[in-house]
Amino acid sequence: MKKCFAFLAVVFLLAPALFAQEHYTEGPVWRVSLIRVKPNQMDAYLSSLRQSSKPILDEEKRNGTIVDYKVFIKETKNNPEDWDLCLAIEYKNHAALDGLTAKGEAMRDKILGGKQQGQQLGEKRVEMREILTSDLLQEIMLK
């Protein structure tokens, strides 16, 4: 009886994954951040991204840490609390996230010159924007 119950429990737990794979295949993983830029700060924020974040992301792309990245500006606003800018970073898979913090810190130190410079940049950006959400998404391809 216990073996039967254990078997049914395993089947029950695996069933959603099996049915999900019937409809799609898994693609890359995306980190998507939705950002509200403070009034009159869009130019300063975009300059900061271009000067500091772009070199880091380009180097991470060259060395294979990330697959790609994209920046989107929202052209329609539903309310004043809505986001203005989206930063999306593509990773090959979930395994690519292993050790990501250490890799990111090493890249930050190489490009910006150290932890203190990174902290100063972060403090400046707090004055320019608010991160509303940062989500990890799994891209899927429908079969």
MOGI-V778865 format. One record per residue. N is the residue number from 1. RES is the residue in one small letter. D_FIRST is the distance of its C-alpha to the first C-alpha in Angstrom with 2 decimals. Layout:
((N	RES	D_FIRST) (N	RES	D_FIRST))
//
This chain:
((1	m	0.00) (2	k	3.83) (3	k	5.45) (4	c	5.13) (5	f	6.21) (6	a	8.64) (7	f	9.91) (8	l	10.64) (9	a	12.28) (10	v	14.37) (11	v	15.41) (12	f	16.33) (13	l	18.37) (14	l	20.11) (15	a	20.90) (16	p	24.06) (17	a	25.51) (18	l	25.02) (19	f	26.69) (20	a	29.41) (21	q	30.42) (22	e	31.01) (23	h	33.96) (24	y	35.58) (25	t	36.06) (26	e	36.46) (27	g	39.99) (28	p	41.70) (29	v	41.09) (30	w	43.87) (31	r	44.98) (32	v	46.94) (33	s	49.18) (34	l	51.04) (35	i	54.28) (36	r	56.87) (37	v	60.28) (38	k	62.61) (39	p	65.85) (40	n	68.48) (41	q	66.22) (42	m	65.02) (43	d	67.73) (44	a	67.18) (45	y	63.41) (46	l	63.69) (47	s	66.27) (48	s	63.94) (49	l	61.10) (50	r	63.54) (51	q	65.06) (52	s	62.04) (53	s	58.69) (54	k	59.78) (55	p	60.86) (56	i	57.56) (57	l	55.49) (58	d	57.77) (59	e	57.36) (60	e	53.56) (61	k	53.65) (62	r	55.95) (63	n	53.77) (64	g	50.51) (65	t	48.93) (66	i	48.91) (67	v	49.21) (68	d	51.53) (69	y	52.51) (70	k	54.07) (71	v	56.00) (72	f	56.34) (73	i	58.78) (74	k	57.74) (75	e	60.55) (76	t	59.46) (77	k	58.85) (78	n	57.13) (79	n	58.15) (80	p	59.89) (81	e	56.60) (82	d	55.35) (83	w	54.97) (84	d	57.84) (85	l	56.56) (86	c	53.31) (87	l	52.63) (88	a	49.88) (89	i	48.92) (90	e	46.89) (91	y	44.62) (92	k	43.24) (93	n	39.60) (94	h	37.56) (95	a	38.15) (96	a	41.87) (97	l	41.38) (98	d	40.49) (99	g	43.54) (100	l	45.36) (101	t	46.90) (102	a	48.58) (103	k	49.82) (104	g	51.16) (105	e	52.94) (106	a	54.54) (107	m	55.74) (108	r	57.04) (109	d	58.96) (110	k	60.40) (111	i	61.52) (112	l	62.42) (113	g	63.56) (114	g	61.02) (115	k	58.71) (116	q	61.60) (117	q	62.82) (118	g	59.36) (119	q	59.18) (120	q	62.66) (121	l	61.70) (122	g	58.66) (123	e	60.91) (124	k	63.39) (125	r	60.71) (126	v	59.48) (127	e	62.94) (128	m	62.60) (129	r	59.13) (130	e	55.88) (131	i	52.49) (132	l	50.63) (133	t	47.33) (134	s	46.00) (135	d	42.81) (136	l	40.78) (137	l	40.19) (138	q	38.37) (139	e	40.58) (140	i	38.89) (141	m	40.43) (142	l	39.45) (143	k	38.72))
//
